[in-house]
C-alpha cells in the first residue's frame, strides 16, 4: 500500500492523475490513499516529483496518510 507523506507533498496532483484505481484522494490538509483501492502498482511513487509517497507493508499501516 502507498502512503503519502503529508509534509513532503506539494499538492501538484501528479499522483491523482496517474493512479489507475483512483485510490489517491484529496482531503483537508493533503491527500489520502484508500487502502481498499490501492493495488500497489507503484505508479504514484514513480511519478511523484518530491518523493512524498512511499510503499508500506501490512505491518507498517498505521493510517492512510
C-alpha positions as CSV (number, residue, x, y, z in Angstrom):
1,X,0.0,0.0,0.0
2,X,1.2,3.5,-0.7
3,X,1.3,6.2,2.0
4,X,1.5,10.0,1.3
5,X,4.0,11.8,3.5
6,X,1.9,14.9,4.1
7,X,4.7,17.3,4.9
8,X,6.6,16.5,1.7
9,X,3.6,16.6,-0.6
10,X,3.5,19.8,-2.7
11,X,0.0,19.2,-4.0
12,X,0.9,19.0,-7.7
13,X,-1.7,16.3,-8.3
14,X,0.5,14.1,-10.4
15,X,-0.3,11.0,-8.4
16,X,-4.1,11.8,-8.6
17,X,-3.9,11.7,-12.4
18,X,-1.6,8.7,-12.5
19,X,-3.4,6.3,-10.2
20,X,-5.3,3.8,-12.3
21,X,-7.6,2.8,-9.5
22,X,-8.3,6.4,-8.2
23,X,-7.0,5.3,-4.8
24,X,-5.5,8.7,-4.0
25,X,-8.0,11.4,-3.0
26,X,-7.6,15.0,-1.8
27,X,-8.6,15.6,1.8
28,X,-8.3,18.7,4.0
29,X,-4.6,19.3,4.5
30,X,-3.3,16.9,1.9
31,X,-4.0,13.6,0.3
32,X,-5.1,10.2,1.4
33,X,-4.7,6.7,-0.1
34,X,-7.7,4.4,0.1
35,X,-6.3,1.0,1.1
36,X,-9.3,-0.8,-0.4
37,X,-8.4,0.6,-3.8
38,X,-4.6,0.6,-3.8
39,X,-3.2,-2.3,-5.8
40,X,0.5,-1.4,-5.1
41,X,1.3,-0.7,-8.7
42,X,3.8,2.0,-7.7
43,X,2.8,4.4,-10.5
44,X,2.3,7.1,-7.9
45,X,5.7,6.5,-6.4
46,X,7.4,6.8,-9.8
47,X,5.5,10.0,-10.8
48,X,5.9,12.0,-7.6
49,X,8.4,14.7,-8.2
50,X,9.2,15.2,-4.5
51,X,9.2,11.6,-3.3
52,X,6.3,12.2,-0.9
53,X,4.9,8.7,-1.5
54,X,6.3,5.6,0.0
55,X,5.1,2.0,-0.1
56,X,4.5,0.1,3.1
57,X,3.7,-3.5,4.0
58,X,0.8,-4.6,6.1
59,X,2.9,-4.3,9.3
60,X,3.5,-0.6,8.8
61,X,0.0,0.6,8.1
62,X,-0.7,3.0,10.9
63,X,-3.1,5.1,8.8
64,X,-3.8,6.2,5.3
65,X,-1.7,9.3,5.1
